[in-house]
Amino acid sequence: MRYSKWIVAVVIALNAWFTAAVLYVFLRVGSEPSTLITAWFAFTTGELLALAGIKRKEIGHAIRPIDRKPEGRDDRGTI
């Protein structure tokens, strides 16, 4: 996947921005939006896990061993 590194970098930047925004809101208001925080980090973690699953599946198809006959055997059976 060409854009996976870019997507990971964007998600990390968005998480940093979100954290700074939540800290600012906490300083101004005095309470934290715990449900929003939980939902945000669950969403971004899920996205990164989905991306990792796609990447892992791509790599798995690329390095799957070629079907070969076991050594010491041919089409006639055991030697």
C-alpha positions, -999 to 999 in steps of 0.1 A, spaced: 0 0 0 15 33 -11 -2 56 14 0 36 46 30 56 60 12 88 52 -20 77 68 -2 66 100 16 100 102 -17 119 97 -34 98 124 -5 105 148 -7 142 140 -45 142 145 -41 124 179 -16 150 190 -39 179 179 -69 163 196 -49 158 228 -38 195 228 -74 206 221 -88 185 249 -62 199 273 -71 234 263 -108 227 268 -100 212 302 -80 243 313 -109 266 302 -139 246 314 -125 224 342 -140 191 330 -129 165 305 -151 150 278 -142 114 287 -167 98 264 -154 118 234 -118 110 243 -126 72 245 -145 73 212 -118 93 194 -89 70 204 -110 39 198 -117 51 163 -81 60 155 -68 27 170 -94 8 149 -83 26 118 -47 18 124 -55 -19 131 -75 -21 99 -46 -6 80 -22 -30 96 -45 -60 87 -46 -49 51 -9 -45 50 -3 -78 66 -26 -95 41 -8 -79 12 26 -90 25 12 -125 32 2 -129 -4 35 -116 -16 57 -141 4 35 -172 2 57 -201 -7 53 -217 -42 37 -251 -41 65 -275 -46 67 -313 -44 84 -326 -13 120 -337 -19 125 -374 -25 92 -378 -43 81 -375 -78 49 -382 -98 53 -419 -94 51 -419 -56 77 -426 -29 112 -436 -39 
